[in-house]
Amino acid sequence: MNDWMIIRRSLSSRRLSTVFTSLSVAVAVALMLLLLMMRDSGRAAFERGSGNMHLLVSADSDPLTAILNSVFLAAPPRRPIEHAKFEQLAGRAPWEYFIPTQLGDSYQGLPVFATTTEFFSRFKPDPVEPWKLKSGRFFDKNFEVVLGARAAEATGLKLGDRIALTHGMPKTRAQLDEEGVTGDAPAPHVHDEYKFEVVGVLEPTGGAHDRAIITSITSAWILHAHDRHEKEEHEHEAQEKAGEKPGEHADHAHEEEHEPLTTEADLIDSDRKITGIYARLATRPGSDSSSIIPVIFNQLRSDPTITVAQPTQEIDKLFRIVGSVDQILIAMAAVVAASSGISILLALYNSMEQRRRQIAVLRVLGASAGRIFRLVLAESIALGAIGAACGFVMAIVGARLVASEMKARLGLVIEPSVTPMVAGLVIAGAVLLAAAAGLLPAVVAYRTSVAKNLRPLG
């Protein structure tokens, strides 16, 4: 009987202990690998999402919030930038592009991203790759929409379909509870006076814009100008009702039914609100940076009415925050790994009492004390290797699940990966830890007395 057969039978005779001991190793390896895989790939996804812009200008409370809202579409910014301010800022630097954006409406829970045609022609979702169409074309007039790849998949819309946008983003139950709203959520206001035609579908980019419904910013201004116009009409009617004569209300209602739609010509300055500005300074051909970025950044930051953010800096800040959590989780994974080593030690040590007679028999059959030591140590290493292999598989599956969830919730395409060297080090570390845990049981087996343990039972 060879050594491997002896080890295999020993492990199979204690199946429950073998399974749970290997599982503890697998959890430690999976957790460690998953953290390492997601850390680098997650950062790459966020950096890719900010595209080739140099600066983001908004009226959000702080730069990190501005990036999360205006670039990663986490939530609509609460404060807009007036159009006059936009025009003033547009003349303060040699911009390669200075693209206004507006967030605030939605369709089936997906954000509507309103902007200009420059968004497709000048802004690149990836620092080197421009927008690509899967089908159709980019919008070139009002009341047309282009679907991000994720939005097209989620809604099932096709070219030529016509949709009505919803005012605001649907609120979650937690948000309603925070606002003190009880019962069902109020019905959202649908801009059903205006229908938008689907004219294009984008190829996936791996960024948050994949889950956006993209339309012209003038269309968004017209929608809200129409709401303003209706509100003003209702307020005017309410003021007149006090002196209204019988029958006049019916006439007003009849006139309201035929109220004309608002057009671009009806827009006033207060309608032209902007929630974010994608900005890139002029650069030399083939260069991605400009020496005047710090100067312009400091000039804009001195303006108290706006918030200026550099996407790369804010992503670094975000990952410094997340990095602290990473360290805690990695420390937790190390603790789990240590506990798995202890479980191997206890499983093998406790089994020694039941196996002393078997060891004595092996000694009588010619096995040396050194071979017994190696058998127990090899059994411990086998437990570590089985657990490490299972942990690697668990990490791959877990990373795909996390990536899928990030894609569904944030529209970020994360491609989990780990270098063979890092994976090898983690797996080797788990096996070495198992080997170290097996030393004490192996020493106990080495010192087992043959004469004492071959005495007749009873």
VOGUMAR-661217 format. One line per 5 residues: number of its first residue (from 1); for each residue x, y, z of C-alpha. Coordinates in steps of 0.001 Angstrom, whole numbers, plus 524288, in hexadecimal, padded with zeros to 5 digits. Each point is the difference from the previous one (the first is absolute). Example, Ala and Ser with C-alpha at 12.3 -4.5 7.8 and 13.67 -1.06 7.14 Angstrom:
BEGIN
1) 8300C 7EE6C 81E78; 8055A 80D70 7FD6C
***
This chain:
BEGIN
1) 80000 80000 80000; 805F9 80CF3 7FBE1; 7FFF9 80CA4 807C6; 7F592 806C3 7F7BE; 7F66D 7F4CF 80204
6) 80241 80084 80EAC; 7FD96 80EC6 80021; 7F3D2 7FEDE 7F779; 7FA00 7F57D 808A4; 80345 807B7 80C29
11) 7F910 80C00 7FAA5; 7F42F 7F84C 7FB1C; 7FE6F 7F93F 80D2D; 7FDED 80D7A 8061A; 7F7C5 8060E 7F540
16) 7F8A4 809F1 80825; 80C6A 804F7 80666; 806F1 8004A 7F2D1; 7F508 807C6 7F999; 7FEE0 80A5F 80A8A
21) 80EA5 80162 801DC; 80219 801AD 7F156; 7F478 8096B 7FF7B; 8063D 808DC 80A29; 80C3E 800AC 7F78F
26) 7F7B0 8025C 7F3D1; 7F8DB 80B7F 80639; 80CD0 80676 803F4; 80613 7FE34 7F285; 7F391 80470 7F8EF
31) 7FEAF 80C34 80852; 80E33 803C2 7FE22; 7FFD3 7FDB5 7F150; 7F2E8 806D1 7FE45; 804E0 80C45 806CD
36) 80C6F 8004A 7F7F0; 7F8A0 7FD72 7F357; 7F5A8 80A69 80210; 80913 80A8F 80538; 807EC 8022B 7F3AA
41) 7F54F 7FCEF 7F631; 7F64C 808C4 8072D; 80966 80B5C 7FFB8; 8025D 7FDEE 7F180; 7F14D 8003D 7FD85
46) 7FE4E 80CF5 8073C; 80B80 80627 7F8F3; 7FA74 7FB77 7F301; 7F2A4 805BA 8035F; 804EF 80DFE 800F6
51) 8048A 7FFA1 7F1E0; 80921 80A63 7FAA5; 7FAEB 80BC3 80798; 80965 80830 80803; 7F64B 806E1 808E6
56) 7F1F0 7FEE4 8045D; 7F8BA 80C50 803FB; 7F368 7FF3B 807DD; 7F8E6 80631 80B72; 80073 7F3D2 80884
61) 8046B 800D5 80E23; 80D7C 7FA08 7FDE8; 80868 7FAE1 7F4CB; 7FE68 7F17B 8030D; 7F131 80139 80059
66) 80098 80776 7F32F; 8079D 7F4F7 7F97D; 7F6E6 7F576 8052D; 7F3DC 80775 7FBAF; 803D0 80618 7F304
71) 8096B 7F59F 7FAE0; 7FB5D 7F354 8063A; 7F19F 80436 80067; 7FE2A 7FBEA 80E2B; 7F598 80A7E 80252
76) 7FB4F 80CAB 7F9C0; 807AC 80BCD 8050D; 7F799 8083C 8090E; 80496 80D6E 7FB9E; 8010C 8048E 7F1DA
81) 80925 80999 7F969; 7F947 80B6F 7F96D; 80223 80160 7F16B; 805F8 80D7E 80198; 80A33 7FA02 808F3
86) 802C6 7F586 7F5E6; 80276 80A21 7F57A; 808D6 807AC 80920; 8081C 7F3E9 8034E; 800C5 7FBDA 7F1B5
91) 807FA 80C41 7FCFD; 809AF 7FEA8 80B35; 8095D 7F5FB 7FA23; 8047B 7FA1F 7F311; 7F6AC 7F483 8009D
96) 800B4 7F4DE 7F651; 7F1FD 7FD4C 80400; 7F6DB 80573 80A59; 7F3F9 7F750 7FF8F; 7F3BD 80307 80814
101) 7F854 7F4A5 805B4; 7F361 7FEAA 8077E; 7FAF2 7F4ED 8087F; 7F2B2 7FF61 80661; 7F6A8 7F81C 7F799
106) 7FF1B 7F156 7FE51; 7F9D1 7F518 7F82B; 7FC6F 7F328 80693; 8093C 80381 80B0A; 80B83 802B1 7F6E4
111) 80627 80D9D 80002; 7FDA2 80955 7F4C2; 80CBF 806D1 7FC95; 7FD94 80CA2 7F88E; 80B57 8064A 7F8C7
116) 80453 8054D 7F2D7; 804F3 7F948 7F3B7; 80DEC 80338 8045B; 7FE92 7F55F 80A2E; 800F5 7F5F4 7F512
121) 809AD 8072B 7F74F; 809CF 80512 80A1E; 7FE8A 7F8A6 80CDB; 8058F 7F22B 7FFFC; 7FA52 7F637 809C4
126) 80D1F 7F91F 7FFD3; 80C46 8088F 7FFA3; 80389 7FA7A 7F2A8; 7F36E 7FA44 7FA68; 7F4F9 808A5 7FAA2
131) 7F184 7FCD5 8007F; 7FBAF 7F53B 7F6DD; 7F23F 7FD4C 7FB45; 7FA67 7F265 80033; 7F4BF 8049A 7F79F
136) 7F990 80C88 7FB6F; 80633 80D67 80178; 802D3 80A93 80A00; 7F525 809C9 802A2; 800AB 80C6E 7F7E7
141) 7F366 806D5 803FD; 7F6E3 80155 80B8F; 7F7B6 7F4DF 8055D; 808FB 7F52F 7FB75; 80702 7F68A 8090B
146) 80BCD 7F727 7FEFC; 80034 7F422 808EB; 80BCF 7FB60 80787; 802D0 7F185 7FE26; 7FB0A 7FC5D 80D83
151) 7F3EE 808AB 7FE90; 7FC65 7F9A3 7F318; 8014D 7F293 80622; 7F818 803A3 80C0C; 7F4C4 806CD 7F8F1
156) 7FF27 7F7CD 7F3A7; 7FE39 80C5A 7F7E7; 802EC 7FFD8 7F17A; 802C3 80A2A 7F5B4; 7F3C6 807AF 7FCD4
161) 7F95C 7FDA9 80D1D; 7FA19 80C13 8065E; 80082 8023D 80EAF; 7FBBE 80A04 80A26; 809B3 803B2 80A99
166) 7FD0C 8008C 80E8D; 8030F 80BD5 80853; 80A2A 7FC91 80A58; 80532 7F2CE 8043B; 7F6E1 7F63E 806CA
171) 80256 80050 80EB0; 802F6 7F405 80803; 7F843 7FC34 80C01; 80B55 8046A 8089E; 8000D 80D80 7F9B7
176) 7F14C 8014B 801DA; 80110 7FBEA 80E40; 80AC8 809FF 80205; 7F71F 80A83 7FA6E; 7F4D9 7FB87 808B4
181) 7F788 7FB13 7F4D3; 7F711 7F4DD 80427; 7F849 7F6AA 7F77D; 80254 7FEA6 7F180; 80962 80908 7F914
186) 7F97D 80B3F 7F8A9; 7FE75 7FD6E 7F17E; 80B51 805EA 7F859; 7FD32 80AE0 7F660; 8017A 7FB3D 7F1FC
191) 8031F 809D3 7F552; 7F624 7F97F 7F70A; 7FDE3 80C84 7F830; 80CC4 7FD3C 7F8FA; 803FF 7F338 7F9B0
196) 80E58 7FCC7 7FDBE; 80432 7F75A 7F4BA; 80AC3 7F5D7 8019B; 809D8 802C6 7F530; 80C35 7F8B5 80478
201) 805B6 7F584 808D1; 80E0B 800CF 804CA; 80A33 7F564 800F6; 803CE 7FC7B 80E0F; 80AA6 8089B 805DE
206) 80130 7FA5B 80DA2; 7FC1A 80D1E 80607; 7F40D 80534 806FC; 7FAB4 80631 7F387; 7FCBA 7F258 7FB2E
211) 7F3B0 8007F 80854; 7FBF3 80DB8 7FBD2; 7F596 8050F 7F6C8; 80746 80AF2 7F8F4; 7F8D5 80B75 7F9E0
216) 8021B 80E3F 7FC80; 800B3 809AA 80B31; 7F6BD 80938 7F8C6; 7F599 7F566 80059; 80187 7FF07 80EC9
221) 7FEED 80EC6 80142; 7F371 8000B 7F80C; 7F9E1 7F571 8089C; 80255 807B7 80C55; 7FC61 80CE3 7F9A5
226) 7F2E2 7F9D5 7FCA4; 7FE41 7FBF4 80E31; 80349 80DE0 80439; 7F672 80583 7F642; 7F51F 7F707 804DE
231) 802E4 8038C 80E1C; 7FF6C 80E7D 7FCD9; 7F302 7FE25 7F8F0; 7FA32 7F8C2 80B98; 804B4 80A55 80982
236) 7FA41 80AAC 7F75F; 7F2E8 7F8ED 7FF50; 7FFEA 7FE08 80EBD; 801DA 80E8D 801FA; 7F498 80320 7F6FF
241) 7F686 7F612 805C6; 7FC45 808BF 80B6B; 7F8B8 8095D 7F6EC; 7FC04 7F5E1 7F5EA; 7F1E7 7FFDA 7FB37
246) 7F7EF 7F381 7FE74; 8037E 7F8C5 7F387; 80D53 80676 7FE5E; 8074E 7F458 805DF; 7FAAF 7F70A 7F57F
251) 804D4 80957 7F5A3; 80D93 80013 8060D; 80030 7F13B 80059; 7FC4B 7FF8A 7F1BC; 80AFC 8097E 7FCA0
256) 809CB 7F7FC 8080E; 7FD22 7F3D6 7F81A; 80519 80701 7F3F1; 80BEC 8062B 80687; 80B3F 80010 7F621
261) 80C93 7F895 802C3; 80C0C 80766 80466; 80ABB 80158 7F5CF; 80E40 80418 8000F; 7FBBB 80DF3 7FCF2
266) 7F8BE 80077 80D1A; 80C29 7FD1B 8081F; 804A3 80A34 809AF; 80D28 80095 806EF; 7FAD5 7F952 80C3A
271) 7FBF0 7F428 7F7D8; 80DC5 7FD95 7FAF2; 80517 7F91A 80C09; 80C58 7F7BF 7FFB4; 803D0 7F60C 80A62
276) 80DCA 7FCEC 7FB6F; 80A40 80426 7F628; 809D1 7F6AE 7F9CB; 80C36 807EA 7FD01; 80CCE 7FD31 7F921
281) 80ACD 809BB 7FD94; 806DB 80133 7F2F0; 80BE3 7F72E 7FF2C; 80AFD 7FD71 7F684; 7FD8D 7F571 7F5C5
286) 80287 7F2A1 805E0; 7FFF1 8052F 80DFC; 7F56D 7FD4B 80A0C; 803AD 80A6F 809EB; 80210 80E9D 80054
291) 80983 807EA 8082A; 7F58B 80A19 8031E; 7F695 7F66C 8066F; 8049B 80397 80DE5; 7FEF4 80E94 7FCE6
296) 7F233 7FF19 7FA7B; 7FBFF 7F6B1 80AD6; 8044F 809A1 80A88; 7F985 80B67 7F909; 7F2F4 7F8F3 7FF0B
301) 800E8 7FAC6 80DD6; 800BC 80DE6 8052E; 7F1FF 8021A 7FB3C; 7F709 7FCB6 80B95; 7F416 7FDB6 7F762
306) 80579 7F3E7 7F952; 8070E 7F35E 80368; 80B66 7FBC8 7F77E; 804F4 7F20D 7FFF2; 80B2A 7F8EF 7F964
311) 7FAD7 7F23E 7FD7C; 80D27 7F957 801CC; 8023A 8067F 80D26; 7F262 7FCF7 804EB; 80107 7F1CB 7FBC6
316) 80CF3 7FF4C 8075B; 7F920 805BC 80BE2; 7F4E9 7F640 7FEB7; 80961 7F496 7FF79; 807C8 80528 80B8A
321) 7F358 7FF5E 807A6; 7FCE0 7F29B 7FA9A; 80E2B 7FC01 8021F; 7FE47 80151 80EB0; 7F48E 7F6AD 7FF23
326) 80836 7F704 7F760; 80A6B 7FF43 80A73; 7F5EF 7FC53 80A2C; 7FA46 7F592 7F732; 80D69 7FAA4 7FC90
331) 80321 7FF75 80E83; 7F33C 7F8AC 801FA; 803D2 7F69B 7F51B; 80D14 7FDE2 806D2; 7F8D9 7FCFD 80CB5
336) 7F733 7F661 7F8D8; 80C30 7F9DA 7FA16; 80641 7FED7 80D5D; 7F3A3 7F9DF 8057A; 7FFE5 7F65B 7F4BC
341) 80DEA 7FC3A 80390; 7FBDE 7FDF4 80E08; 7F485 7F7B3 7FB91; 80958 7F759 7F836; 808CE 7FEC1 80BE4
346) 7F4A9 7FC62 808E4; 7F9FD 7F68B 7F63C; 80CB3 7F884 7FE48; 80433 800CC 80E3E; 7F2F5 7FB19 80504
351) 8003D 7F4E8 7F636; 80D1C 7FB68 80559; 7F977 7F9B9 80BD7; 7F7BA 7F79C 7F6CD; 80B5B 7FD10 7F6DA
356) 80AF0 7FC53 80963; 7FD1C 7F186 7FE3E; 7FFBE 80186 7F11C; 80D19 80701 8008E; 8059F 7F53C 8088B
361) 7FB64 7F5C5 7F63D; 80671 8078A 7F4E4; 80C92 80059 807C6; 7FF78 7F143 80201; 7FDAB 7FE42 7F165
366) 80CA8 80704 7FD52; 7FC9A 80E81 7FF63; 80A6E 8084D 8064A; 7FD2E 80AF9 80992; 80475 80993 7F58E
371) 7F633 7FA94 7F64F; 7F511 8013A 80A12; 80406 80E26 80225; 7FF8D 8028B 7F160; 7F2AF 7F95E 7FE86
376) 7F98F 808A0 80A3F; 80694 80C21 7FAA0; 7FBD2 7FC54 7F223; 7F208 7FE23 804BD; 8002E 80DB7 805A3
381) 80569 80570 7F344; 7F57B 7F89D 7F86C; 7F572 8068B 80840; 8060F 80D41 7FD19; 80147 7FD1E 7F172
386) 7F1E5 7FB50 7FED4; 7FB36 80C15 80734; 80881 80924 7F7DA; 7FB10 7FA12 7F33F; 7F1DB 80163 8046F
391) 802C6 80DE9 8049B; 80567 803B1 7F2B1; 7F396 7FB2E 7F96D; 7F793 80716 80A1F; 8079E 80C9C 7FD89
396) 7FDC8 7FF33 7F13E; 7F15F 7FDAE 801C8; 7FEE0 80A7A 80A7D; 80742 809F8 7F7BF; 7F6D0 7FDBD 7F49D
401) 7F42C 801BC 808DC; 8056E 80CB0 80590; 80358 804EB 7F259; 7F246 7FCB4 7FB5F; 7FA0E 80760 80B77
406) 808A9 80BD9 7FD94; 7FC01 7FFEC 7F1C8; 7F18A 7FF47 80382; 8005E 80A86 80A84; 80A4A 8098A 7FB13
411) 801CB 7FC5A 7F1D3; 80E6A 7FD8C 80277; 8062E 7F4C5 7F8B5; 80A1E 7FA09 80902; 8089C 7F553 7FA8A
416) 80513 7F87C 80BCF; 80DBE 7FAFE 7FE1A; 80BC2 7FC2C 807FC; 80DD7 7FD8D 7FB8F; 804A9 7F1E0 80070
421) 80AC3 80435 80958; 7F671 805D0 809E5; 7F6D0 7F457 7FEF8; 80B81 7F6D1 8017E; 804F0 80736 80C06
426) 7F2A8 7FF87 806A5; 7FE42 7F183 7FD04; 80DFD 7FCE4 803FE; 7FDFA 807B1 80C85; 7F3F0 7F7F0 8033B
431) 80751 7F33E 7FD81; 80BB5 80463 80828; 7F6D9 803EE 80B09; 7F9CA 7F291 7FF69; 80D82 7F9D3 80047
436) 803A1 80802 80BF7; 7F347 7FBEE 80692; 80343 7F1C1 7FD6A; 80D4B 80061 806A7; 7FB17 7FDB4 80DDD
441) 7F72B 7F462 7FC5F; 80B45 7FA79 7F7DE; 8093C 800E7 80BA3; 7F5DC 7F92C 80883; 7FED8 7F52A 7F5D8
446) 80EDF 7FF1A 7FF16; 800F6 7FDBC 80EA6; 7F528 7F5DD 800A2; 80464 7F424 807E8; 7FE81 7F333 7F894
451) 8002C 7F6F7 80BE0; 7F67F 80824 807E7; 7F614 80125 7F526; 80041 7F1C5 7FBB7; 7FBB6 7FACA 80D12
456) 7F39D 7F7BC 7FF64; 7F3A9 80825 80148; 7F832 7FE8B 80C6F
***
